[in-house]
Amino acid sequence: MKTRQLVLSVMLIVAAFLGYAVAVDRTPVTVAAGRDALSEDVVAVIERPQPYDVTALLQPEHKYFGVTVQNAPRDMTGVQSFAKNVQRKPNMISIFAEFGDPYQTREVRNAYAYGALPIIRWEPFDQKLSDIAKGKYDKYARKYAAAVRRLNLPVVITFAHEMNGFWYSWGTQAATPDDFVGAWKRLHDIFEQAGATNVIWTWTPNVISGAPKVKLDRYWPGDEYVDWAGMDGYLTKFYGPQTFDQLFGPTITAIRRLTQVPILIVETGVEPGPNRIVQLKDLLYSTAESDDVIGLVYFNQPGRVLWQIDDNEEAAGVWGRHAKKLGYGFVVK
């Protein structure tokens, strides 16, 4: 009995040291060979260090400087190329993931190792929000949340983004605001129960100019369920809003009627055209000057148009040069 207690004490000391190493070395702890010889309680201590504390990331001193690049961060080549071309490392990287997929462990590891905060855009293409709200997918959600907690790295989750638009299968033509709120709250609660407090929950509507008749307040889950409010919106060549204030101003005002949580531009881009350089500068300077907005993520891949800026020397130079001048970016650790 005394021998067992001695062994357990030694292992707890080792576990404490390993838990400290998680924070210092930025590498999640795994139990090496010999695991089977350990008691279950010791294994649990080693594998479940304190959850990553995201507090310092919620309202940082400098603005986030993010990017969405095709195949990243599973393959970091595109991110490295973007950083080289704009002469500025991004510290946020988007990951598009279908609801039903396993947790994107490799992608999250790669982003974090690069010094960036991963943003998972969790998309329920094949599941009804009403079913998620009723618990039909609880087993999957619990498994996903457990994986998030086990990896224990900071991650942003934007579930069912642009829910106020009609273009997604979870949008206004397929789900009600109550369906969305119910699904959001249920998933959030499952993560809380799993101890996955290393998630930054980011509620992300489309800018309201794209859906002017849809009231955002009906989609709001409440401050206790949201860490950041996000916005998706693009500046185009000839039609629609042409400036930061026109594109994001009304949505910021609408969000501020609901909450005072920090706001992140989760997805944006500028269409190639005669005003592109002016619009790129406007995005950077207006975000930098805003007390509400903590950063932006540029959609640097093909979509409806070719949004990329890193393949255009003038656009890339302007984006990187002014981002540096304005102090965008910092290493996420």
N, C-alpha and C positions, 0 to 999 in steps of 0.2 A: 504494500500500500504506500509506504513512504517512498519507494523507488518510483512508483507511478507519479506521485505528487512532484517529486524532484524533476522527472522528465517533463511533466506538464509545465512546471515553472520555467524550465530552460526554454521550452518551445515558445512559451508566451513572450519571453524576453526577445527571442529571435523574431517572433511575429511582430512585436512592437518596432524592432529595428527595420524590418522589411516594410512595414507600413510607412515609416519615415522615409524610406528609400523611394517609395512611390512618388512622394512630393518632390524629392530632390532630383531624381534621375529621369523623371518624365516617362518611365517605363512601367506599365502595370505588372504587378507581381503575379507569378504563377508558381505553383508548387512543383519542385523538381522531382527527380527519381527518388523513391523512398517514401512517397506520399502514403502508400498503403500501410506503412508501419506506424503512421500517426493516428491518434484518436480523432474522431469526427469533430470534436469540439475545438481541437488545436487547428485542424485544417480550416475550419470555419473562421477562426481568428485570423489566420494567415491570408485567406482569400478575400476577406471582407474588411479592408482598411476603412478608415473614415471616408465618407463620400467626398468627392472633390467639391470644394466650396466655390461656387460661381459668383459670390458676392462682388469680388473685385472686378469682374467682367461686366457687371450689369450697367454701370455708368462710369466708364473709364475716362481717364484724363484726356486721351487723344481719341480721334474719330476712327472708327473701323473703316478699313480699305479692302473691300471684298471683291471677289470675282467668281463668275460661273464659267467653267471651261469644259468643253466636251471631253468625256471619259475621265475627268478628274473628280476626286483625288485618288481614284483607284490607280490611274497612271498619272504621275505628277509632271510628265514632260510638258504638257500644255501650260501648266501653271508656271513652271520654270521659264518657259519661252515668253510668256506674258510678262513676268517680272523683269526679264532681260530687256524686252522691247520698250517697256515703260519706265525702266530704271527704278522700280519701286516694288518691294515684295508685298503681295496681298496678305492680310491676316484674317481673312474669312474665305471659306471655300464652300460652295453649294454642292449638295448631293441630292439628286432626284431619286426617290425610292418609292416603290409601290407598297401600299398597305397589304401585308401578306408576305412580303419578303423577309428573310432573316435580317437581323441587325447588321448594318454596314460596318462591321468591325475593322476590316482592312482600310476602308476609306477614312474612317475616323482616326485611326492610328496615323495614317500618312499625313493627314491635315495637321494634326497636333504636333507630330514630329517636325513639321515644316515651320511651326510657330503660328499656326492659324486655327481659328475656331471653326469647326465644321457646322454647316447648316443643313439639316435633313428636311427636305420638302416631301413630307409623307403623304402620298396621294392614294386615296381609296377609289381607284377606278372601277373595281369589280365588287364593291361592297356598298350597301345602302347605309347612309348615315343613321337612319332610323334603327337598323339592325345593330349597328355598333353601339348606339345609345341603349338598346335593350339588353346588351350583353352577349350577343351571338358570337362575338369574336374575342371574348374575354381571355380564353385560353391562349390564343396567339398573342394578344396584347401583354399578358403576364410574362410569357416567354421572352418577348421583345424587351420589356422593361427590365427583366432579370439580366439580360445580356448587356443592356445599357449600364446597369448598376455594377455588373461584374467587371466590365472594361474600366469603368471609373475614370473616364475622361470627360471634360466639358463638351456639351453638344447643344446646339440650338435645334428645336423641332418646330416646324410650321406645318401643322396638320390641316389638310383640306383648304389650302390657300385659295384666295380669290373666290370665296364662297358666295360673295354678293354678286357675282357675274353668272351668266347663263351658259357659258361655253364649256364648263367641266361637268362630268357626270355626277358630281356632288353639288352642283350649282343650283340656282334658283328654279330651274325647270324640273329638277329631280328631288329636291329636298326642301324642307321648311327651315326657318331659323331655329325652331325648337329642336328639330333633328340635329342640326349642327351643334347647338349648345349642349344638348344631351350627350352627343358623342364625345365632344371635347372634354366635358367634365368627367365622363366615365373613364376615358383614357388617362386623364390627369390623376384621378384618384388611384387608378391601378399602379401608376408609376410611384405615387407617394407611398402606397402600401409596400412596394418593392424596395423602398429606400433610394430610388433613383432621383435624388435631388440634385444630381449633376446636370440636369436638363434645364435649359432656358426656354420656357414655353413662349412662343412668339405667334400671336394671333395676327393673321395677315390678310386683310381684304385687298381687293383691287382698288385703285384710286376711284373715288366716287364719280368722277367725270365719265367713267366707263359704264356706270350703272346708276345714273342720277336719281332714279325713282326708288331705289332700294335703301332703306334706312339701316344704318350700321348698328344702331342701338339694340335692335332685335337679335343681333348675332353676338352680342357681347356676353361672355361667360361670367365676368366679374373679376375684380382685382386679385382675389385669392387664387384664381386659376390662370393668371397671365403675368409673365415677367416683362415682356416687351410687346409693344404693338408694332406690327410691320405694315409696309405699304409696297405694292407692286405697281409700277407705272412707267411708261416710256414716252420719250419726246420724239415726235415724228417730223417728217420733212415739211409737209404743207398743211396738214389738217390737225385739228385737235389742239390741246394746250401746247404752247411753244416755249414756255419758261418754267423754271422750278416753281415759282409762286402759283402760276396757273395750274400746273400739273398736281402738285402736292399740297398747296396751301389749303384748299377746301377740305381735304381729307384730314390734315393735321388739326384743323379747327373742329371737325366732327369727332375725331378721336379725343381731343381735349375736353369735349363735353362729357365723355364717358370715363376718362381715367387720366392720371398723371404719370403713368409708367413711361419709361424711355421709348422713343420711336426709332425704328430702323427701316431704311429703304432696302428691302430684301431683294428686290429685282428691278433693275432699270437699265436703260440703254438709250442711245441717240442714233437715229437713222442717218445714214450718209446723205448729205445734201448741202446746200449753200450756207446754212446756218449752223452746221454741226460743231465747228470749233467754238463758236460763241456759246452754244448750248452745253457743251462739255465743261467749259469754264464755269458757266452758271450753275451747273449741278454741283461742282466741287466747292465753289465759293459760298453758295447758298446753304449747303449742308454744313460747311465749316462754321458759318455764322449763326446757325440755328441753335438755340438753347434746347429745343425739343428733340432734334434728330442726332443720334449718336454715330451715324455712319451710313455707308451705302455699299451695295454689292452690284457690280457691273456685269451684265449678261453678255459675256464675250464669246458668243457662239452663234451660228446661224439660227434664225427663227423665221418669222414672217418676212423679215429682210435680213441683210447681212449686218448684224449689230457690232461685229468685232471692231476693235480699235487698234489692236496690237499689230495688225498687218498693214496699217497705214502710218507711215513715218510721222506725219504732222499730228495726227490724232493721238498716237501713242506718246509723242513728245510732250504735247500739251497736258495729257492726262497725268503722266508721271511727274513732270516738272512742277506743275501747280499743286499736285498732291504732296510733294515733298515740301514745297514752300509753305503750305498750310499745315504741315505737321501731321498728315494722315498716317495711320499705321503704328503698330507696336507689336512686340512679340507676345503671343498668348502663351502663358506657361502656368 
